[in-house]
Amino acid sequence: MAKANGKCALVLEGGSFRGQFTAGVLDVLLEQGVTFDACWGVSAGALNGMNFKSRQIGRGNRVNLAFRDDKRYMSLSSLAKTGSVVGYDFLFDDIQKRIDPFDDEAYRANPMPFYAVVTDLLFGTADYLEVADPEHDMDMVRASTSLPLMAPPVEIGGHQYLDGGLADAAPVEHVLEEEGFDRAVVVLTRERGFEKAPYDASFLTAAQARYADYPYFVEVLKNRHLRYNEQRAHIRAYEEAGRALVVCPAGPVDVAQIEHSGEKLLALYVEGRRECTRMLDEIRAFIAR
C-alpha cells in the first residue's frame, strides 16, 4: 500500500481467549464511532479485527462465550480429530455463515484496509496479507491463527504459513517504519511490564522434529521470547515519542489458551470495555492529531 504519513493505524495483538480484552476495547470504539485509516490483526487479533471492520458490535464476545465449551470450536478433541486445535470448519462455516452470521457486505463497504499477520514457514519471516474479501480471503485469517504443533500450515500463493504472532506479535515497527503511518493505537492482551519466557524444552523438541525441514522457522520458535520482549521495549519507545498509544490490561490476565470459564471470559471483556472507556478521550485526541 502507499505510504500513509499523518495517518493513524490500529494494531491488535493476539493471545487466544485473551482476545476477549480486545473484543471489549473494539466494541466501545465501534459504539463511539471511532475509526482508523487501517488495521493490522495478529492471530486472535485478526478475528477481532474482522469483526471491527464489519462493525458487528458484540460478536466476538458472543461467539467466545457461546462456544467456549463446544469441542468443535477449540479443544484438544478437535486437535485429535482434525489436526487443528481450532475447529475451522465449524468456525468459518457453521458459525460464520449460519449460527452467528458474519456481515460480508458491511465488511466490503468499510473502506478501512485490514491485514492479517502470518509467519512464513520457509523463511521464518512475517508477511502482512490484506484480507480484502471475507469470503475469498479467510485462509489468511486461518493462517494467522494456526498455532505451531496445534494446526497444519496454510498454503497461500505458494507459501506455507502459520501463526503471525511467532514472527511479529504486534507489528508496530512494520506499520510506522515500513508502511509510513504517523502513529498507531496498539491493543495488547498482556499487562505493561509483561516479559515472555522461552518455550519449554519439550515443545521445542517436538517442534524441531515436526519442522526439521524449516530451520529458519525453528530458530523463530527458539528466539520468539527475545523478539517479543524487544518489541515491547520498542513500543514503549514509540509511546515516549508520541507515536504509539497502548491499551492493555491493568494487571496479569488469568485466562487460559483454551478457557472454559464463562465468568473469566466475560470479566476480561468487561475489563477491555472499561479500559477503553477510561481512555476514550485520550484515544480520540491521539487519532485526531
One Martini backbone bead per residue (centre of mass of N, CA, C, O) as a GRO file, in nm:
protein
  289
    1MET     BB    1   0.102   0.032   0.009
    2ALA     BB    2   0.085   0.343   0.063
    3LYS     BB    3   0.189   0.594   0.207
    4ALA     BB    4   0.078   0.735   0.556
    5ASN     BB    5   0.113   1.018   0.633
    6GLY     BB    6  -0.069   1.120   0.930
    7LYS     BB    7  -0.172   0.845   1.008
    8CYS     BB    8  -0.390   0.599   1.176
    9ALA     BB    9  -0.348   0.297   1.340
   10LEU     BB   10  -0.442  -0.047   1.407
   11VAL     BB   11  -0.323  -0.277   1.668
   12LEU     BB   12  -0.358  -0.644   1.714
   13GLU     BB   13  -0.317  -0.863   1.937
   14GLY     BB   14  -0.306  -1.167   2.055
   15GLY     BB   15  -0.416  -1.469   2.270
   16SER     BB   16  -0.669  -1.594   2.222
   17PHE     BB   17  -0.884  -1.551   2.488
   18ARG     BB   18  -0.750  -1.265   2.541
   19GLY     BB   19  -0.929  -1.126   2.315
   20GLN     BB   20  -1.152  -1.019   2.504
   21PHE     BB   21  -1.026  -0.749   2.554
   22THR     BB   22  -1.037  -0.649   2.261
   23ALA     BB   23  -1.341  -0.674   2.222
   24GLY     BB   24  -1.409  -0.452   2.429
   25VAL     BB   25  -1.260  -0.221   2.296
   26LEU     BB   26  -1.397  -0.232   2.011
   27ASP     BB   27  -1.690  -0.187   2.099
   28VAL     BB   28  -1.650   0.100   2.199
   29LEU     BB   29  -1.546   0.219   1.935
   30LEU     BB   30  -1.802   0.154   1.776
   31GLU     BB   31  -2.009   0.305   1.956
   32GLN     BB   32  -1.825   0.587   1.910
   33GLY     BB   33  -1.710   0.606   1.604
   34VAL     BB   34  -1.423   0.492   1.581
   35THR     BB   35  -1.153   0.542   1.351
   36PHE     BB   36  -0.934   0.412   1.088
   37ASP     BB   37  -0.696   0.376   0.824
   38ALA     BB   38  -0.595   0.100   0.959
   39CYS     BB   39  -0.550  -0.269   1.006
   40TRP     BB   40  -0.383  -0.499   1.237
   41GLY     BB   41  -0.388  -0.861   1.276
   42VAL     BB   42  -0.314  -1.113   1.533
   43SER     BB   43  -0.465  -1.379   1.524
   44ALA     BB   44  -0.704  -1.306   1.734
   45GLY     BB   45  -0.682  -1.015   1.614
   46ALA     BB   46  -0.802  -1.095   1.339
   47LEU     BB   47  -1.084  -1.167   1.432
   48ASN     BB   48  -1.143  -0.890   1.562
   49GLY     BB   49  -1.089  -0.719   1.305
   50MET     BB   50  -1.323  -0.824   1.141
   51ASN     BB   51  -1.549  -0.719   1.331
   52PHE     BB   52  -1.465  -0.423   1.308
   53LYS     BB   53  -1.504  -0.389   0.998
   54SER     BB   54  -1.816  -0.499   1.020
   55ARG     BB   55  -1.952  -0.373   1.278
   56GLN     BB   56  -1.989  -0.614   1.516
   57ILE     BB   57  -2.127  -0.581   1.795
   58GLY     BB   58  -2.041  -0.853   2.018
   59ARG     BB   59  -1.946  -1.105   1.854
   60GLY     BB   60  -1.687  -1.206   1.988
   61ASN     BB   61  -1.807  -1.253   2.269
   62ARG     BB   62  -2.039  -1.437   2.190
   63VAL     BB   63  -1.878  -1.672   2.068
   64ASN     BB   64  -1.695  -1.741   2.309
   65LEU     BB   65  -1.924  -1.796   2.513
   66ALA     BB   66  -2.098  -2.005   2.350
   67PHE     BB   67  -1.816  -2.204   2.260
   68ARG     BB   68  -1.611  -2.279   2.496
   69ASP     BB   69  -1.745  -2.597   2.527
   70ASP     BB   70  -1.703  -2.660   2.228
   71LYS     BB   71  -1.525  -2.901   2.057
   72ARG     BB   72  -1.552  -2.761   1.768
   73TYR     BB   73  -1.394  -2.492   1.832
   74MET     BB   74  -1.184  -2.548   2.102
   75SER     BB   75  -0.968  -2.838   2.118
   76LEU     BB   76  -0.821  -3.144   2.168
   77SER     BB   77  -1.032  -3.297   2.008
   78SER     BB   78  -0.988  -3.145   1.745
   79LEU     BB   79  -0.694  -3.219   1.713
   80ALA     BB   80  -0.740  -3.530   1.689
   81LYS     BB   81  -0.949  -3.513   1.440
   82THR     BB   82  -0.808  -3.254   1.249
   83GLY     BB   83  -0.515  -3.117   1.345
   84SER     BB   84  -0.685  -2.887   1.506
   85VAL     BB   85  -0.770  -2.690   1.775
   86VAL     BB   86  -0.928  -2.547   1.560
   87GLY     BB   87  -1.256  -2.541   1.423
   88TYR     BB   88  -1.280  -2.417   1.117
   89ASP     BB   89  -1.540  -2.525   0.998
   90PHE     BB   90  -1.717  -2.429   1.230
   91LEU     BB   91  -1.635  -2.128   1.226
   92PHE     BB   92  -1.660  -2.064   0.895
   93ASP     BB   93  -1.943  -2.209   0.860
   94ASP     BB   94  -2.147  -2.237   1.093
   95ILE     BB   95  -2.103  -1.960   1.227
   96GLN     BB   96  -2.044  -1.753   0.993
   97LYS     BB   97  -2.316  -1.845   0.813
   98ARG     BB   98  -2.547  -1.923   1.055
   99ILE     BB   99  -2.541  -1.873   1.367
  100ASP     BB  100  -2.328  -1.601   1.343
  101PRO     BB  101  -2.328  -1.392   1.111
  102PHE     BB  102  -2.133  -1.253   0.883
  103ASP     BB  103  -2.085  -0.921   0.744
  104ASP     BB  104  -1.987  -0.894   0.432
  105GLU     BB  105  -2.098  -0.617   0.331
  106ALA     BB  106  -1.985  -0.438   0.556
  107TYR     BB  107  -1.693  -0.506   0.505
  108ARG     BB  108  -1.677  -0.405   0.207
  109ALA     BB  109  -1.782  -0.104   0.277
  110ASN     BB  110  -1.528  -0.073   0.436
  111PRO     BB  111  -1.236   0.121   0.368
  112MET     BB  112  -1.069  -0.025   0.569
  113PRO     BB  113  -0.785  -0.172   0.587
  114PHE     BB  114  -0.701  -0.529   0.627
  115TYR     BB  115  -0.453  -0.720   0.821
  116ALA     BB  116  -0.285  -1.029   0.826
  117VAL     BB  117  -0.063  -1.198   1.029
  118VAL     BB  118   0.220  -1.396   0.921
  119THR     BB  119   0.421  -1.702   0.904
  120ASP     BB  120   0.690  -1.812   0.731
  121LEU     BB  121   0.813  -2.128   0.715
  122LEU     BB  122   1.074  -2.096   0.541
  123PHE     BB  123   1.183  -1.795   0.658
  124GLY     BB  124   1.060  -1.673   0.938
  125THR     BB  125   0.862  -1.450   0.837
  126ALA     BB  126   0.668  -1.178   0.795
  127ASP     BB  127   0.335  -1.130   0.679
  128TYR     BB  128   0.099  -0.894   0.506
  129LEU     BB  129  -0.239  -0.962   0.458
  130GLU     BB  130  -0.501  -0.874   0.265
  131VAL     BB  131  -0.845  -0.867   0.368
  132ALA     BB  132  -1.071  -0.800   0.125
  133ASP     BB  133  -1.242  -1.081   0.147
  134PRO     BB  134  -1.440  -1.286   0.350
  135GLU     BB  135  -1.469  -1.531   0.143
  136HIS     BB  136  -1.168  -1.550  -0.004
  137ASP     BB  137  -0.959  -1.468   0.270
  138MET     BB  138  -0.972  -1.673   0.525
  139ASP     BB  139  -0.691  -1.813   0.511
  140MET     BB  140  -0.541  -1.577   0.643
  141VAL     BB  141  -0.673  -1.608   0.921
  142ARG     BB  142  -0.604  -1.899   0.964
  143ALA     BB  143  -0.298  -1.862   0.957
  144SER     BB  144  -0.276  -1.649   1.193
  145THR     BB  145  -0.413  -1.892   1.400
  146SER     BB  146  -0.186  -2.116   1.347
  147LEU     BB  147  -0.047  -2.320   1.557
  148PRO     BB  148   0.214  -2.475   1.657
  149LEU     BB  149   0.128  -2.820   1.663
  150MET     BB  150  -0.204  -2.723   1.634
  151ALA     BB  151  -0.155  -2.682   1.316
  152PRO     BB  152  -0.159  -2.660   0.996
  153PRO     BB  153  -0.046  -2.532   0.738
  154VAL     BB  154  -0.105  -2.254   0.515
  155GLU     BB  155  -0.177  -2.215   0.177
  156ILE     BB  156  -0.046  -1.916   0.002
  157GLY     BB  157   0.089  -1.850  -0.287
  158GLY     BB  158   0.312  -2.091  -0.219
  159HIS     BB  159   0.283  -2.056   0.089
  160GLN     BB  160   0.369  -2.132   0.426
  161TYR     BB  161   0.156  -2.085   0.714
  162LEU     BB  162   0.154  -1.929   1.038
  163ASP     BB  163   0.146  -1.775   1.310
  164GLY     BB  164   0.203  -1.431   1.346
  165GLY     BB  165   0.325  -1.410   1.647
  166LEU     BB  166   0.608  -1.534   1.594
  167ALA     BB  167   0.727  -1.279   1.416
  168ASP     BB  168   0.467  -1.058   1.484
  169ALA     BB  169   0.278  -0.962   1.752
  170ALA     BB  170   0.313  -0.624   1.703
  171PRO     BB  171   0.324  -0.430   1.405
  172VAL     BB  172   0.461  -0.139   1.459
  173GLU     BB  173   0.714  -0.115   1.287
  174HIS     BB  174   0.578  -0.171   1.018
  175VAL     BB  175   0.373   0.064   1.025
  176LEU     BB  176   0.579   0.309   1.084
  177GLU     BB  177   0.832   0.231   0.886
  178GLU     BB  178   0.706   0.085   0.623
  179GLU     BB  179   0.411   0.227   0.589
  180GLY     BB  180   0.418   0.536   0.720
  181PHE     BB  181   0.289   0.583   0.977
  182ASP     BB  182   0.257   0.809   1.236
  183ARG     BB  183   0.046   0.622   1.408
  184ALA     BB  184  -0.062   0.402   1.694
  185VAL     BB  185  -0.299   0.186   1.810
  186VAL     BB  186  -0.240  -0.050   2.084
  187VAL     BB  187  -0.358  -0.380   2.143
  188LEU     BB  188  -0.307  -0.556   2.435
  189THR     BB  189  -0.308  -0.884   2.632
  190ARG     BB  190  -0.091  -0.763   2.815
  191GLU     BB  191   0.071  -0.627   3.051
  192ARG     BB  192   0.263  -0.415   3.171
  193GLY     BB  193   0.585  -0.572   3.189
  194PHE     BB  194   0.570  -0.805   3.023
  195GLU     BB  195   0.746  -1.128   3.001
  196LYS     BB  196   0.863  -1.358   2.792
  197ALA     BB  197   0.911  -1.690   2.778
  198PRO     BB  198   1.033  -1.962   2.688
  199TYR     BB  199   1.001  -2.235   2.552
  200ASP     BB  200   0.983  -2.541   2.623
  201ALA     BB  201   1.164  -2.822   2.566
  202SER     BB  202   0.935  -3.007   2.458
  203PHE     BB  203   0.837  -2.821   2.238
  204LEU     BB  204   1.106  -2.788   2.081
  205THR     BB  205   1.147  -3.084   2.019
  206ALA     BB  206   0.886  -3.120   1.856
  207ALA     BB  207   0.944  -2.890   1.651
  208GLN     BB  208   1.209  -3.000   1.533
  209ALA     BB  209   1.070  -3.251   1.416
  210ARG     BB  210   0.835  -3.122   1.247
  211TYR     BB  211   1.050  -2.869   1.134
  212ALA     BB  212   1.323  -2.979   0.999
  213ASP     BB  213   1.282  -2.828   0.703
  214TYR     BB  214   1.269  -2.540   0.897
  215PRO     BB  215   1.514  -2.369   1.041
  216TYR     BB  216   1.409  -2.076   1.059
  217PHE     BB  217   1.155  -2.144   1.221
  218VAL     BB  218   1.294  -2.270   1.466
  219GLU     BB  219   1.439  -2.007   1.545
  220VAL     BB  220   1.187  -1.849   1.605
  221LEU     BB  221   1.098  -2.024   1.844
  222LYS     BB  222   1.358  -1.994   2.020
  223ASN     BB  223   1.339  -1.648   1.991
  224ARG     BB  224   1.060  -1.524   2.058
  225HIS     BB  225   1.103  -1.386   2.339
  226LEU     BB  226   1.309  -1.179   2.242
  227ARG     BB  227   1.136  -1.036   2.032
  228TYR     BB  228   0.900  -0.961   2.214
  229ASN     BB  229   1.058  -0.793   2.429
  230GLU     BB  230   1.176  -0.595   2.225
  231GLN     BB  231   0.906  -0.487   2.121
  232ARG     BB  232   0.808  -0.369   2.385
  233ALA     BB  233   1.037  -0.159   2.395
  234HIS     BB  234   0.958  -0.017   2.132
  235ILE     BB  235   0.676   0.071   2.219
  236ARG     BB  236   0.769   0.251   2.450
  237ALA     BB  237   0.927   0.444   2.265
  238TYR     BB  238   0.686   0.532   2.095
  239GLU     BB  239   0.532   0.654   2.327
  240GLU     BB  240   0.745   0.870   2.407
  241ALA     BB  241   0.721   0.991   2.098
  242GLY     BB  242   0.397   0.983   2.019
  243ARG     BB  243   0.331   0.707   1.819
  244ALA     BB  244   0.197   0.555   2.068
  245LEU     BB  245  -0.105   0.381   2.193
  246VAL     BB  246  -0.183   0.198   2.482
  247VAL     BB  247  -0.396  -0.091   2.527
  248CYS     BB  248  -0.432  -0.260   2.848
  249PRO     BB  249  -0.407  -0.445   3.098
  250ALA     BB  250  -0.355  -0.382   3.439
  251GLY     BB  251  -0.301  -0.696   3.467
  252PRO     BB  252  -0.289  -1.004   3.497
  253VAL     BB  253  -0.405  -1.279   3.295
  254ASP     BB  254  -0.663  -1.530   3.386
  255VAL     BB  255  -0.633  -1.688   3.085
  256ALA     BB  256  -0.656  -1.943   2.888
  257GLN     BB  257  -0.612  -2.071   2.583
  258ILE     BB  258  -0.826  -2.281   2.698
  259GLU     BB  259  -1.139  -2.150   2.797
  260HIS     BB  260  -1.430  -2.230   3.022
  261SER     BB  261  -1.475  -1.962   3.171
  262GLY     BB  262  -1.722  -1.733   3.160
  263GLU     BB  263  -1.637  -1.538   3.383
  264LYS     BB  264  -1.354  -1.469   3.277
  265LEU     BB  265  -1.433  -1.374   2.993
  266LEU     BB  266  -1.627  -1.149   3.077
  267ALA     BB  267  -1.430  -0.989   3.255
  268LEU     BB  268  -1.230  -0.920   3.025
  269TYR     BB  269  -1.427  -0.771   2.847
  270VAL     BB  270  -1.499  -0.554   3.058
  271GLU     BB  271  -1.214  -0.446   3.088
  272GLY     BB  272  -1.188  -0.343   2.799
  273ARG     BB  273  -1.420  -0.144   2.818
  274ARG     BB  274  -1.316   0.020   3.059
  275GLU     BB  275  -1.042   0.109   2.941
  276CYS     BB  276  -1.151   0.252   2.689
  277THR     BB  277  -1.333   0.453   2.835
  278ARG     BB  278  -1.106   0.590   2.999
  279MET     BB  279  -0.937   0.652   2.706
  280LEU     BB  280  -1.116   0.796   2.491
  281ASP     BB  281  -1.010   1.087   2.477
  282GLU     BB  282  -0.717   1.006   2.415
  283ILE     BB  283  -0.774   0.855   2.154
  284ARG     BB  284  -0.905   1.085   1.994
  285ALA     BB  285  -0.666   1.282   2.014
  286PHE     BB  286  -0.456   1.099   1.880
  287ILE     BB  287  -0.600   1.066   1.603
  288ALA     BB  288  -0.645   1.395   1.552
  289ARG     BB  289  -0.343   1.515   1.521
   0.00000   0.00000   0.00000
